[in-house]
């Protein structure tokens, strides 16, 4: 499998504070890669640099071979982003919003009609597609934001805390969808505090702590590194970060 996401010596500082400290990792096509850390470890900052929302202080990000800094249009054209909080235009209906996002990517309505139909059905929004998003619950807004990230069929899907505000049915739907997208070749880069979700979904994982990656690999490799060969990801994570459970 070819490399879809390549991060090299990536750093971000805010004044004298270094949020991300020269991290490097690569993620292959069709892989689900979880990015874990305690609050303030640098997860969301990293995701925003990957998506071109924040400019790095140093290092580089390449998506599908395109450099995010020097080839932003090409990189963003193949990247979908689901933020931890669904910022959507509430004055549009669900379907109008998806058409709006498609236009931002240079797609015509005729090109995405069938894709939008399928997404609205998959995420149980078809019956509410003609209602204003202002009337949607938090979970529904999270689902329409997910549809928006997928409408142009991204090669890389970047996801920040996808389970926030979702009920058990919504969470199960999203997990099953991620597995299917990965099987179809979409690369998923996932930041989550839900360690059980990361353990269930991930091909590989990385743990960021105080801005630096302290460990990465498969679940088996992380267990071996921590010496907790038969333990859960939660126990492995706590051992490797030396943090207490209430801090993540």
C-alpha positions in Angstrom: 0.0 0.0 0.0 1.2 3.5 -0.8 1.6 6.2 1.8 -1.4 8.6 1.9 -0.3 10.9 4.8 3.3 11.8 5.5 4.2 14.1 8.4 7.8 15.1 8.8 9.4 17.0 11.7 6.1 18.9 12.2 6.1 21.6 14.9 3.8 24.3 16.1 4.6 27.0 18.7 2.5 29.7 20.1 4.9 32.3 21.5 7.2 30.5 23.9 4.8 27.5 24.2 5.5 24.5 21.9 2.3 22.7 21.3 3.7 20.2 18.8 7.4 19.3 18.9 8.9 17.9 15.7 6.7 14.9 15.2 7.0 12.5 12.2 4.7 9.6 11.1 3.2 8.1 8.0 -0.2 6.5 7.3 -0.8 4.1 4.5 -3.7 4.1 2.0 -6.8 2.3 3.5 -5.4 2.4 7.0 -7.3 3.5 10.2 -4.7 5.3 12.3 -5.6 6.6 15.8 -3.9 9.6 17.3 -4.2 9.5 21.1 -3.2 11.8 23.9 -4.3 13.6 27.1 -6.0 17.0 26.9 -3.5 19.6 25.7 -1.1 17.0 24.3 -1.2 18.5 20.8 -3.8 16.3 19.0 -6.2 19.0 17.6 -3.3 21.3 16.7 -1.8 18.5 14.7 -5.1 17.8 12.9 -5.5 21.4 12.0 -2.1 21.6 10.5 -2.8 18.4 8.5 -5.9 20.1 7.1 -4.2 23.4 6.4 -6.2 25.4 9.0 -3.0 26.2 11.0 0.4 27.0 9.5 3.2 24.9 11.0 6.1 26.6 12.7 8.3 23.9 11.1 8.2 20.6 9.2 5.9 19.5 6.5 2.7 17.5 5.7 2.0 15.7 2.5 -1.3 14.2 1.5 -1.3 11.8 -1.4 2.1 13.3 -2.3 0.8 16.9 -2.3 2.5 19.3 0.1 -0.1 21.0 2.2 1.9 24.3 2.3 2.9 24.6 -1.3 0.1 22.6 -3.0 -2.9 23.4 -0.7 -5.6 23.1 -3.3 -4.5 19.7 -4.5 -4.1 18.4 -0.9 -7.4 19.8 0.3 -9.3 18.5 -2.7 -8.6 14.9 -1.5 -9.1 15.5 2.2 -12.3 15.5 4.3 -12.3 16.9 7.8 -14.8 16.2 10.6 -14.0 18.6 13.5 -14.9 17.9 17.1 -17.6 20.5 17.0 -19.9 20.5 13.9 -19.7 24.1 12.5 -22.4 24.1 9.9 -24.5 26.8 8.2 -27.7 26.5 10.2 -29.7 28.7 7.8 -29.5 26.0 5.1 -31.3 22.8 4.8 -29.3 19.6 5.2 -29.4 18.9 1.4 -28.6 22.6 0.6 -25.6 22.4 2.9 -24.2 19.4 1.1 -24.6 21.0 -2.3 -22.8 24.1 -0.9 -19.9 22.0 0.3 -19.8 20.2 -3.1 -19.5 23.5 -4.8 -16.6 24.5 -2.7 -14.8 21.5 -4.0 -15.7 22.5 -7.6 -18.3 19.8 -8.1 -21.6 20.3 -9.9 -24.9 19.2 -8.3 -25.4 16.6 -11.0 -22.1 15.0 -10.1 -23.0 14.6 -6.4 -26.8 13.9 -6.4 -26.4 10.2 -6.1 -23.7 10.5 -3.5 -25.8 12.9 -1.4 -28.8 10.6 -1.6 -26.7 7.7 -0.4 -25.1 9.7 2.5 -28.4 11.1 3.7 -29.9 7.6 3.7 -26.8 6.1 5.4 -26.8 8.7 8.2 -30.5 8.6 8.7 -31.1 12.2 7.6 -33.2 11.6 4.4 -36.5 12.4 6.1 -35.0 15.7 7.5 -33.0 16.8 4.4 -35.3 19.6 3.6 -35.5 21.1 7.1 -33.2 23.9 8.3 -30.1 22.6 10.1 -31.0 25.1 12.8 -33.7 22.6 13.9 -31.2 19.7 14.0 -30.1 18.1 17.3 -26.4 18.0 18.1 -26.2 14.4 17.0 -27.9 15.3 13.7 -25.5 18.2 13.1 -22.6 15.8 13.7 -24.0 13.5 11.1 -24.6 16.2 8.5 -21.0 17.4 9.1 -19.8 13.8 8.5 -21.8 13.7 5.3 -20.2 17.0 4.2 -16.7 15.6 4.8 -17.6 12.6 2.6 -19.5 14.2 -0.2 -16.5 14.5 -2.4 -15.2 11.0 -1.6 -12.0 12.0 0.1 -8.9 9.8 -0.1 -8.0 11.0 3.5 -10.6 11.5 6.2 -9.4 13.4 9.2 -11.6 13.0 12.2 -11.4 14.8 15.6 -13.5 13.2 18.4 -16.2 11.7 16.2 -18.2 10.2 19.0 -19.0 13.4 20.9 -22.7 13.9 21.2 -23.6 10.7 19.4 -26.0 8.2 21.0 -25.1 4.4 20.9 -26.9 3.9 17.6 -25.1 6.9 16.0 -21.7 5.7 17.3 -22.2 2.2 16.0 -23.3 3.6 12.6 -20.1 5.8 12.4 -17.8 2.9 13.5 -19.3 0.6 10.9 -19.0 3.3 8.3 -15.3 3.9 9.1 -14.5 0.2 8.7 -16.3 0.1 5.3 -14.6 3.3 4.0 -11.2 1.9 5.0 -11.9 -1.4 3.3 -12.8 0.6 0.1 -9.4 2.4 0.3 -10.1 5.6 2.3 -7.4 6.5 4.8 -8.7 7.5 8.2 -6.7 9.6 10.7 -8.6 9.6 13.9 -8.1 11.5 17.1 -10.3 10.3 20.0 -10.5 10.1 23.8 -12.7 7.0 23.3 -9.9 4.4 23.8 -12.3 1.5 23.3 -13.2 2.9 19.9 -9.5 3.3 19.0 -8.8 -0.2 20.1 -11.7 -1.6 18.1 -11.0 0.3 14.9 -7.3 1.0 14.5 -4.7 -0.7 12.4 -2.0 1.3 14.1 -1.9 4.0 16.8 0.4 6.8 18.0 0.4 8.4 21.4 1.3 12.1 21.6 2.3 13.5 25.0 3.4 17.0 25.8 3.7 17.7 22.0 5.9 14.7 21.2 5.1 11.2 20.0 6.1 8.8 22.7 5.0 5.6 21.0 3.5 4.3 17.8 2.7 1.0 16.2 0.1 -1.8 16.3 -1.9 -2.6 19.4 0.4 -5.7 19.9 3.5 -3.5 19.6 2.1 -1.0 22.2 1.3 -3.8 24.5 4.8 -5.2 24.1 6.4 -1.8 24.8 4.4 -1.3 28.0 4.9 -4.9 29.2 1.1 -5.2 29.5 0.7 -8.0 27.0 -2.9 -9.0 27.9 -4.3 -5.6 28.9 -6.7 -3.1 27.3 -5.6 0.0 25.4 -6.8 2.1 28.4 -4.3 0.4 30.7 -1.5 0.5 28.1 -2.2 4.2 27.5 -2.1 5.1 31.2 1.1 3.1 31.6 2.8 4.9 28.7 1.7 8.4 29.6 2.0 8.0 33.4 -1.3 9.8 33.8 -4.3 9.0 36.0 -7.6 8.0 34.3 -9.4 11.4 35.0 -6.9 13.3 32.9 -7.8 12.1 29.5 
